Amino acid sequence: MSILLAIVVTGSITIWESYRVSVREVKKLFDAQLSRSARLMLGLVQTEVNLGHMKEFSNSLQDSNLSLTKKQLIEQELYQQGHFYELKLAYQVWDSYGNMLIRSSNAPLQPMSDLQHGYASQRFNQQDWHTFTLWDVNHKYQVITAERAEVRDGLMDEITFQMTWPFVLLVPVLGVLVWFFVGRGLRPLEHIASDIASRKGIHPDPLHFEEIPREIQPLIDELNRLFSSLRYAFDKERSFTSDAAHELRTPLAALKVHLQLLDSSENDEDRKTALDAIRQGVERAAHLVDQLLGLARLDPQAIRTMQNIETIDLHRLCVDLLTDIYPLAREKQQEISLQGDTKVSLKGYVYPLERMLSNLLSNSVAYTPEAGEILLELKQHENSLDIWLHDSGPGIAESQRDNVLQRFKKINGSSHSGSGIGLSIVRRVAELHNMQLELLHSDKLGGLCVHLKMMAGRV
């Protein structure tokens, strides 16, 4: 309906503007015709006067004694031989003394215009006329030409009719065509709406249609991409819920047992032992929840949507993280240091990088024995960046290195109470920044070496 309305409004404006221009041009054309007729008549009169034939010329042009029947015959003959509009034209020729020399049969005996020169609108013979008055150079002869106003009005009506009737006929035809083609073009959208409305619950499965117009295909593609993102988000949510329930079941069950032991304890020493166990269980549960939430917040798709890529001073970031972790290392009498280049920067996401490096340093402090050594090394190259983290701990056997990068996977035989999420967070952040992650044997300290390599412009 809006398309048809737009067509009607646009067409109406176009017709009105065309009509206005046509009226203006027709008026100019008729005014030019009056002027040309007056000049031709003036030239003819001057020629006849110069030749001395003015009297014969006047008699041949003017015959006021014609009968009505004779005039009708003349009009009929003119209509057959010339143009009917010629009957609606009149002229007069006057001299400077006010004597009428010649006139057309439909011209009055009085001057048709009261102007000395130019165009005017007059009324005589009970009709409206447009007149043009012209004097010769010597101001001896005056020619007045006139045409009936209905000539112009009739022509304008004819122009308007010829311009309007195709449009009036076109409107219902366009209405039917718009209804048919737009309806057919919107039918796939109706199928899409019907398909989505018929789905019960949340089913982000892709849309499939056998015949889709080329104009609608981008919409289908974008909807399928949206459904794919939703399906990914739902899968991540289900996975997170399942993992959280599974991993929290054990510490919560242990807390329940320790609470029962606390309740049944008969002396202070047993109660103290139970309270210590409960305190450790709460800390492990809190650490697990923190790791789970951190893993959820590090979803690559959410990070790319919610966070901006920034230029990060990696050396400054590492200094801050080492400052935070230093008290824990000092408790175990460990030596922790930062070496390599000091002017190191990269483009990435601040929070994920902080979380990744923090997890790596925490793992190094936790797995490195007392009086051990931890070394963080930065190397900036022209087209790449290397991060090396060495420790003097037990390291990870080559056969287990791929396994420990998975969630909730721990080193076989390890007595450490970690949740098994730290390295999976490192892997996820590395993938987010298109980094290469390697777990190696440290040639410098003899324990584990974590190597991260990032190519310039890869985020």
N, C-alpha and C positions, 0 to 999 in steps of 0.2 A: 504493500500500500504506500509506504513512504517513497519507494522508487517511482511509482506511478505519479504520486503527488509532485515529486521533484521534476519529472518530465513535463507535467502540466504547467507548473510554475515557470520553469525555464522556457518552455515553448511560448507561453503567454507573454513573457517579458520580451522574447525575441520577436514575436509578431508585432507587439506594440511598438518596439523600437524601429522595426522595419517599416511599419505603417507610418510612423512619425517622419522617418527619413524620406519615405516615398512621397508623402504629402508635400514636404518641403521641396523636393526635387521637381514634382509635378507643377507646383506653383512657379518655380523658376522657369520650367520649360514653357508654360503658357505665357508667362510674362515676356520671355524672350520671343515667343511667337507673335505676341501683340506688337512688340517693338519692331520686329522684322517686317511685319505686315505694314506698319505705319511708314517705315522707311521706304519700302517698295512702292507704296502708294504715293508718297511724297516725290520720289524720283520719277514715277510715271507722270504725275501731274506737271512737274517742272519740264519734262520732255515735251509733253503735248502743248504746253504754253509756248515754249520756245519755237515749236513748229507751227504755231497758229492754229492748232486743231482742238483747242480746249472746248469750244462749243459743241462740236460733233462728238467729242469724247464724253462730255457730260450727258448729252442726249442718249448716247448708246448705253451708258451705265445706269441712268436714272429714268424710271418710267413710273410716275405716281398714279397713272390712270389705269393700271392693270386691274382686271377684275379678280375676284376671289378665286374663281375657277382657274383663271390663268395662272395665278400665284401657286395654287396647289399643284398644277401641272409642272410648273418650274421646279417646285420643291421636290416633286416625285422624280423629275429628270435628274436634278442634282444628287438626290439620294442614290439613284442608279449609277450615275457616272462618276461621282466624287465620293464625298464622305458626308454622312448625315450631320456631323458637327458643323459643317460649313453653313448650315441654315441658322445656326445659333451665333454667328459672327455678324458684326455691323461696323460701318465706317462712315466718316464724314470728312469733307474737305472744305475748309473755310479760308477766305482771304483776310487780309489785315483790316479790311473795312467792315468785317462782320457779315459778309455775304457768303451764303453756302454755295459752293461750286458744284459739288456732287455729294451723293449719299447713297447708302444701300437701301433697299426697299424696306428693311426692318428698322432703319434708323429714324429717330424722331426729327421734327423740324427745328427743334431747339438743340443747342450744343449738348452732347452726351456727357461732357465733363466740365466742371467749373474750374479746373486747374489749367494753368498756363503751360505746364510741362510735367510729365511723369505719370505715375500710376495712381489710380483712385478706384474706389468702390462707389458706384452710383446706382440709382434706381429710376428706370423709365420704362414705359410700355408695360407697367405693372410687373416688372421683372427686375431681379438684381443682376447687375453687370459689373465686370471688371474692365476698366478703361485705361488707355495709354494715349497721352497727348504729346505731339511733336511739332515744333516749328522748324521751318527751313532756316538756313544761315542768315538770309537777308530779312527774315521775319515777315515774309509776304504771304506765306501759305501755312495753314495749320491743319494737321491731319489728326483725327481722333479715331482710334480703333477700339472696338469693344467686343467682349464675348460674354455670353450668359454664364452666371455663376453655377448654374446647374450642370454645365459641361464639366467643370472641375469636380463638382461634388459627385457627379455620376461616375467619373473616372476613378475617383478615390474609393467610392463604394465598390466598384468593380475590382480594384486592386485588393481591397480588404477581403472581399469574398473569395477571390482567387487564392489569397494567402491563408485564409482561415479554414476553408472547407477540407483541404487535405489534412490539416492538423486535427480538426474535429473528428474526421474519419479515422485518423491514426490513433487517437486516444484509446478507443475500445480495443483496437487491434493490439496496441502495445500492452494494454491491460491483460488481455488473454495470453500474449507471449510472455510477459513478465511472470504472470501467475504460473504458467506451465514450466518455464525454464528455471525460475527461482525455486519453485516447489520441487522440481526434480533435483536441483542442486542441493537443496536442504534435506532431501530425503535421507542421505547417509548420516547427517547429523541426528536425525530422528532415530535411526537405527543405533547409533552410538549411545544416545540418551536412553533408549529402551534397553540396550544391553547392560549398561551400567546400573539402571534402576532395577533390573531383574535379578541382580546379584544379591544374594542373601549374606549378610555379614560383610566381612572384609575379605575380598578376593582380588588382589592386585595382579590378576593374570592379564597378559597382553591381549589387545583387541585384534581380532582377525576377521576380515571381510573379503569376499571374493572379488567384488567389483567396487572400487573406490575411485571417485574422480581425482584427477591429478591435483586439483586445488585443495582437496581435503586431506591428502596424504600427509602433508607436514603436521596437521593437527593430530592425526593418528600416531605418527612417530613420536611427537612430544608427549602425548598421553601414555604411550607405551614406555617411554623413558621415565615418566613420573611413576607409573606402576612398578617399574623395575626398582626405582629408588625406594618406594614404599615397601616392596617385598624385601629388599635388602635391610631396611630399617626394622621391619617386623622380625626377620630372621635374627638380626643382631639382638633385638629385645628378648626374644625367646631364648637365645643362646645365653645371654647374660643372666636371665632369671634362672635358667637351669643350672648354670655354673655356680651362681651365688648360693642357690639352695643346696647344691651338692657339697660345696666347699664349706659352708657354714654349719652343715649338719654335724660334722665331727667335733669342731671346737665347742659348739653349743652342748652337744652330748657330754663332752668331757667336763664342761662347767657344771652341768647338772649332777654328774657323779661327785665332783669335788664339793658341791654344796651339800649333798647327802652325807659325805664324809665329815664335813664341818658340823653338820647337825648332830651326827652320832659321836663326835669326838668327846673323850672323857677328860682329857688333860690339855693344858695350854700348848704343849709342844705339838700335839696332833692338830690342834686348831690352827696354830701358826703355819704348819706344813700345808694344811688345806687352803688357808688364805693365800699363801704364796702361790700355790698351784692355780687358784682362781684368778689371782692378779696376772699371772703369765698367760692364762687362757684368754682373759679379756684383752690383753695387749695383742695377742696373736689374732684374735677375732677383729679387733680394731684395725690392725695392720692389713688383714685380708680385705676388710670392707674398703679401706682406703685404696688398696691396689685395684680392687674390682671397679670402684668408681673412677679411678684414674684411667683404667683400661677403656671404660665406656666413654669417657670424655675425649679419648684419643681416637675416636672413630674418624678415619680420613675424610669421609664424605662430609661429616658435620664440621670438621675443622676448615675444610676448603670453603664451606658456605659461610661460617660465622667469623673466621679470623682472616686477617690480612697478612700478606707476605711482607716481612720487614728485613732491613739490613741489620744484622746482629753482629756486635763485637764479641766474637767467640772467646777471645782471651779474657776479656773482662768478665764474661759470664762464668767461665771456668774458675777464675779467681774467687768470685762470689760463692760458688758452690763448694769449693775447697774450704773456704772460710766457715761455711755452715757445717761441713762434715768433719772438720778438724777436731772438735771436742771428742767425738766418738773414736777417732783414730788415736788420740792421745791417751784415752782410757786403756787401749790395748798396746800402748807404747809403740805404735806404728809410725813409720816415717812416710809422709805423703808429700809429693812435690809435683810441680808443673814446669815443664821444659819445652823447648822448641821456639817457634816464632811468636813474637808478641803482637805483631800487627796481623791479626787473622780475623777475617769477616766472612760472612756468608748470608745469603738471602734465604729466609725460612720463617717458620712459625715459632714464636718465642716460647710459649708455654710447653708445647710438645718437646722442644729441644731441652728445655730445663728439666722436664720430667725424665727424659731419656738419660741425660748425663747424671742426674741425681740417682737414678736407679743403678747405673753402672758403678758409681762411686760407693753407694751403700753396699752393693754386693761385694765389691772389692774389700771394703772394711770388714764386712761380716765373715767372708771366707778366708781372708788372710790371717794367719795366726798372729799371736802376740809378738811384738818386736819385729814384725814383718815390714815389707816395703811396698809402696804403691807409687807408680809413676804415670802421670798423664802428660802426653806429648802431642803438640800441635805442629803440623807442617803445612804451610801455604805454598802452593805451586801456581804457575801461571794459569792453568786451566783446571785445577783440581785442588782438593783439600783433604788432608789425612788427619784422622784422630786416632791415636794409639793409647790404650790403657793397659799397663802392665801391672801385675802383682806377683808376690812371692808365695801365693797360696798353693793349694793342691792342684789347681787347674782342672780341666775337663777332658776326659778321654775322648779321642777322636770319634769313636763310635757313638758317643752320646751327644755330640755337639749340635746335630740337627734336632734331636729330640728335646733338648732343654729349651729350645726357642719356641716350643709349643706352650700353650697355656696349661698351668697346673702340672707341668712336668718338672720333676726334680732330678738331681744327680743321684744315680743309684748308689745306695750305701752311704749317702750323706746324712749326718746327724743334725744338720742345720734345720731350724724350724721355719724356714721361709715358706711362702705360699706358692711359689713356682710361677709367678706372674711377671716378675721384674724383667726377665729377658724377653718375654713376649711383648712387653711394652716397648723395649728397645727395638725389637724387630719391626713393630708397627710404625714407630716414628721414623725409622730408617726407610721404610717403604714409602712413607708420606713425602720424604725429601729425596726420593730416588737415590738413596745411599746404598753402597755395597757393604754388607755386614759380614764379617768373618770372625770366627772363634779359633784362635791359634795357640800354639805353645810359645811362651815368652822366652826369647833367647837372652833377654837382658836380666830378668828376675827369676826365671825358671817356673813361673806359675802360668796363669791364664793371660793371654793377650787378646783384647778385643780391638779389632781394626774396623774403622768406619772410613769409607772413601766416598767423596762427593765430587762430581764433575761440575764445573762452572755452568750456571744457567740451566740446571736440570729440574728445579722445583716446578 
